């Protein structure tokens, strides 16, 4: 076979005008190889395209069809249809609320998948950020419509929900699953977050005190100016905290890394990512856009839902909206607590509360400033007192660096008291919403 191929090469060589050269004679076997490579490349391209299609189909299956909670996804389109066909705000609100729930949970899932590629510290930050994306989108829509009290109460409710309900359920389930041992977490991380939460309480408390003591230099203006100044300071403090956490004192948060490394050998299959890095980013973009669409219909239906369902706007804003918005944090925090990874649980629950109080609330004040809306940090006396007591209760719970099911139960019971309080609370500014 080799001789025949050589003869063929020589024959073809005679027909080529530029003869003789030995180098030319050597090129022909190479060209033959190139033709084989080209054919193989065509086949490989076909398999690459087919593999990519299968991977995308698998990604759709994992994100959309695999999760049982996605049976609630049709409620979103139904809410939009009800908005245009019936105009019944109560049903539109309820269906929008149910339709956003699986989207918030799936955003949490996509963020967890993204955390496999970014590491635990950045992953925890991403989890808190995209976990709060639902509340932030709802707040921007409400702020655009001039519903300042809805913005204030929904963000306050998100903090209360994360600190009492989410953390309480995580401690409770983790304590039940690991009832024969004491679960521990990094006390230094908890103390830093508690300090930031107390700083947020200070920023929210002083405008309210200034308002109710009638000690403003310029009535109606000093309170707003103080709120905007405090918001800028809080944004700087949160940026400094991120730099401190990710760069300067990274070793302070190393127990999270060490815990994950130690657990990788025991649960390799369980910890393997199910979708790729770019697939996770694409899903986050798609889910965020769909949440933003439903949020618009949800906000428009709040006032009508309050009247038709005979519920105070304060209860809807502080209790119902945050429970849906915190679906991602709720699922993540409980899952990590059951795996005895309380550092990540605290990063999700308390870290999310810290981000809302130190970033999202001041950010909304600045955005309202740019929009011409008088969004301030005066959350009214009742709401401010609730936040202050909640931060104190959680700070006392975290100071030992341990958790058990009884601490979780106490936090959940505290949340029930808060929910009942807002159910019978009439917002003095509800007529202006």
Protein Blocks (a to p, Z undefined) as FASTA:
>chain_A
ZZmmmmmmmmmmmmpmbghilklmmmmmmmmmmmmmmmmmmmmmmmmmmmmmmmmmmmmm
mmmmmpmklmmmmmmmmmmmmmmmnopaklmmmmmmmmmmmmmmmmmmmmmmmmmmnojk
lmmmmmmmmmmmmmmmmmmmmmmnopaklmmmmmmmmmmmmmmmmmmmmmmmmmmmmmmb
ccdddfklmmmmmmmmmmmmmmmmmmmmmmmnopafbghklmmmmmmmmmmmmmmmmmmm
mmmmmmmmmmlmmmmmmmmmmmmmmmmmlmpcfbdfklmmmmmmmmmmmmmmmmmmmmmm
mmmmmmmnopafklmmmmmmmmmmmmmmmmmmmmmmmnopaklmmmmmmmmmmmmmmmmm
mmmmmmmmmnopacdfbeojklmmmmmmmmmmmmmmmmnopacfklmmmmmmmmmmmmmm
mmmpccfklmmZZ
